[in-house]
């Protein structure tokens, strides 16, 4: 009986892998060169929704920056949303995590930040271990810190003296590592 359960679990996982591969083929079609697609931070919800980041090479052979995507399971198919506009990115964050943090950051964006600006890594559902995220940042020589908020670890970069410096770091982290983040005031209540 136990062997049957193990075989069933392996078959179920194999089925998920095939679905992820199919989704990745569809997502890759949004690149100039689909055969060069690379995926990062791929996670699957209990409902079968697939979230992550992807990138590929441009016409000159250089890798483009990572972009976010979500594939929402609809019966036997997936609705795929690619980060091509602020509205699409917000919809992805609504599904994959980070929407509330983004709304708070947007509400505070024009207010002065006496203590500077943070880049806060979005820790959505199934985002993975904080230690994995910080290790990837250290590997790329990007200093970070981990604080506890509401009993949960939060990864921060900064504080930066101005919003432009924080925005530049946010863009660099997404471009090189495919790690989604939000720029928000250092002293802001989240």
ZISUL-V787208 format. One line per field, one symbol per residue. ss: DSSP state (H for helix, E for strand, C for the rest). burial: # if it has 24 or more other ideal C-beta (glycine too) atoms within 12 Angstrom, else .. Layout:
BEGIN
ss = ???
burial = ???
END
This chain:
BEGIN
ss = CHHHHHHHHHHHHHHHHHHHHHHHHHHHCCCCCHHHCEEEEEEECCCCCEEEEEECECCCCCECCCEEEEEEEECCEEEEEECCCHHHHHHHHHHHCCHHHHHHHHHHCCCCCCCCEEEEECCCCCCCCHHHHHHHHHHCCCCCEEEEECCEEEEEEEEECCHHHHHHHHHHHHHHHCCCEEEEECCCCC
burial = ..................##..##.###.##.....########...#########.......##########....#.####.....##########..##..#..#....#..#########..##.#..##.##....#.#.........#######..#..##.##.###############.#.#
END
